[in-house]
């Protein structure tokens, strides 16, 4: 099992992963990539050229969490989304691809930039899984009470493992 991330030389970050862990990571990151993959919805050529556009606020609870509204006022939120969503999606896609390109069984050496991308992507995966599992502050208490035969058990343990990975990566970076 992965011992998490640790600081390497010259700001690099190092981790070791088992093949099964890489498979889980790749699957979850691919799931998030599929959610953020749709691009701009504008047909306006100028908006496409400038990288702006977007549409209405998402209704999918996962996308609401990944792309929260910046304003309570619907019109202000829509205008803000118009100028920011494409860039946010591009960043999330780039981060996910970095993880997919660098995750492999055995030792993984990440540059500081790759480590930052992993950190953002792990956060997106945790947010996605957290929404799907309806994770609350009582996660650990729930896990203690939950039997291994509970159909949610593996997903909750995976969420807990992702939290551990993210925490170890934060500590390795700082």
C-alpha positions as CSV (number, residue, x, y, z in Angstrom):
1,X,0.0,0.0,0.0
2,X,1.1,3.5,-0.7
3,X,3.0,5.2,2.0
4,X,1.8,8.6,0.7
5,X,3.9,11.4,-0.7
6,X,7.2,12.6,0.7
7,X,9.6,15.5,-0.2
8,X,12.3,14.7,-2.7
9,X,15.3,16.7,-3.8
10,X,15.0,20.2,-5.2
11,X,11.2,20.5,-4.5
12,X,10.4,17.2,-6.1
13,X,7.8,14.9,-4.5
14,X,8.0,11.2,-4.4
15,X,5.4,8.4,-3.9
16,X,5.2,4.7,-4.3
17,X,2.0,3.1,-5.6
18,X,0.8,-0.5,-6.1
19,X,-0.8,-1.4,-9.4
20,X,-4.3,-1.6,-7.8
21,X,-3.9,1.9,-6.3
22,X,-2.9,3.3,-9.7
23,X,-5.9,1.6,-11.3
24,X,-8.2,3.2,-8.7
25,X,-6.6,6.6,-9.2
26,X,-6.8,6.4,-12.9
27,X,-10.4,5.4,-12.9
28,X,-11.4,8.2,-10.5
29,X,-9.4,10.8,-12.3
30,X,-10.9,9.7,-15.6
31,X,-14.4,10.0,-14.1
32,X,-13.7,13.6,-13.2
33,X,-12.1,14.3,-16.5
34,X,-15.3,13.0,-18.2
35,X,-17.4,15.4,-16.1
36,X,-15.3,18.5,-16.9
37,X,-14.5,17.6,-20.5
38,X,-17.4,19.4,-22.1
39,X,-16.2,22.7,-23.3
40,X,-17.8,26.0,-24.2
41,X,-21.4,26.1,-25.2
42,X,-21.3,29.4,-27.0
43,X,-21.8,29.5,-30.8
44,X,-20.4,33.1,-31.0
45,X,-17.1,33.0,-32.9
46,X,-15.7,35.9,-30.9
47,X,-16.5,34.3,-27.6
48,X,-14.9,31.1,-28.8
49,X,-11.8,32.9,-29.9
50,X,-11.5,34.7,-26.5
51,X,-12.2,31.5,-24.5
52,X,-15.4,32.8,-23.0
53,X,-18.9,31.6,-23.1
54,X,-20.4,28.9,-20.9
55,X,-24.0,28.4,-20.2
56,X,-26.3,28.3,-17.2
57,X,-25.2,27.2,-13.8
58,X,-24.8,23.5,-13.6
59,X,-27.6,21.5,-11.9
60,X,-25.6,18.3,-11.4
61,X,-24.6,18.4,-7.7
62,X,-21.0,17.3,-8.5
63,X,-20.6,20.1,-11.1
64,X,-22.1,22.6,-8.7
65,X,-19.4,21.6,-6.2
66,X,-16.6,21.6,-8.9
67,X,-17.8,24.9,-10.4
68,X,-19.6,26.8,-7.5
69,X,-21.4,30.1,-8.2
70,X,-19.4,33.1,-7.3
71,X,-22.5,35.2,-6.6
72,X,-25.9,34.6,-5.2
73,X,-27.5,36.8,-7.8
74,X,-28.2,34.6,-10.8
75,X,-27.3,37.2,-13.4
76,X,-24.0,38.2,-11.8
77,X,-23.1,34.5,-11.3
78,X,-23.9,33.8,-15.0
79,X,-21.8,36.7,-16.1
80,X,-18.9,35.6,-13.9
81,X,-19.2,32.0,-15.1
82,X,-19.2,33.3,-18.7
83,X,-15.6,34.7,-18.2
84,X,-14.2,32.0,-15.9
85,X,-15.7,28.6,-16.6
86,X,-13.7,27.8,-19.7
87,X,-10.4,28.5,-17.9
88,X,-11.5,26.5,-14.9
89,X,-12.4,23.5,-17.1
90,X,-9.1,23.8,-19.0
91,X,-7.2,23.8,-15.7
92,X,-9.1,20.8,-14.3
93,X,-8.6,18.9,-17.6
94,X,-4.8,19.7,-17.6
95,X,-4.5,18.6,-13.9
96,X,-6.3,15.4,-14.6
97,X,-4.1,14.6,-17.6
98,X,-1.0,15.2,-15.6
99,X,-2.1,12.6,-13.0
100,X,-3.0,10.2,-15.8
101,X,0.3,10.8,-17.5
102,X,2.4,10.3,-14.3
103,X,0.5,7.7,-12.2
104,X,2.2,4.3,-12.5
105,X,3.0,1.4,-10.2
106,X,6.2,1.7,-8.3
107,X,8.0,4.9,-7.6
108,X,6.6,8.1,-8.9
109,X,8.8,11.2,-9.0
110,X,6.9,14.5,-9.5
111,X,8.2,18.0,-10.3
112,X,6.8,20.7,-8.1
113,X,4.5,21.7,-11.0
114,X,3.3,18.1,-11.4
115,X,2.8,17.8,-7.7
116,X,0.6,20.9,-7.6
117,X,-1.5,19.5,-10.5
118,X,-1.8,16.2,-8.5
119,X,-3.0,18.2,-5.5
120,X,-5.7,20.0,-7.4
121,X,-6.8,16.9,-9.2
122,X,-6.9,14.9,-5.9
123,X,-9.1,17.7,-4.6
124,X,-11.4,17.4,-7.5
125,X,-11.7,13.7,-7.1
126,X,-12.4,14.0,-3.4
127,X,-15.0,16.7,-4.0
128,X,-16.7,14.5,-6.7
129,X,-16.6,11.3,-4.6
130,X,-17.7,13.3,-1.5
131,X,-20.8,14.6,-3.2
132,X,-21.7,11.2,-4.6
133,X,-21.2,9.6,-1.2
134,X,-22.8,12.5,0.7
135,X,-19.8,12.6,3.0
136,X,-20.2,14.5,6.2
137,X,-17.9,15.6,9.0
138,X,-18.8,12.3,10.7
139,X,-17.0,10.2,8.0
140,X,-14.7,8.4,10.5
141,X,-17.5,7.6,12.9
142,X,-19.6,6.2,10.0
143,X,-16.6,4.1,8.8
144,X,-16.1,2.6,12.3
145,X,-19.8,1.6,12.5
146,X,-19.9,0.4,8.9
147,X,-19.3,-3.3,8.2
148,X,-17.1,-4.4,5.4
149,X,-20.2,-6.1,3.9
150,X,-21.9,-2.6,3.5
151,X,-22.0,-1.8,-0.2
152,X,-20.7,1.7,0.5
153,X,-17.7,0.5,2.5
154,X,-15.1,0.3,-0.4
155,X,-16.1,3.8,-1.6
156,X,-15.8,5.3,1.9
157,X,-12.4,3.7,2.4
158,X,-11.3,5.0,-1.0
159,X,-12.4,8.5,0.0
160,X,-10.5,8.2,3.2
161,X,-7.4,7.0,1.3
162,X,-7.7,9.9,-1.1
163,X,-7.8,12.2,1.9
164,X,-4.6,10.6,3.3
165,X,-2.9,11.0,-0.1
166,X,-3.9,14.6,-0.4
167,X,-2.7,15.4,3.2
168,X,0.6,13.7,2.6
169,X,1.1,15.6,-0.6
170,X,0.3,18.9,1.1
171,X,2.9,18.0,3.8
172,X,5.5,17.0,1.2
173,X,5.0,20.3,-0.7
174,X,5.3,22.4,2.5
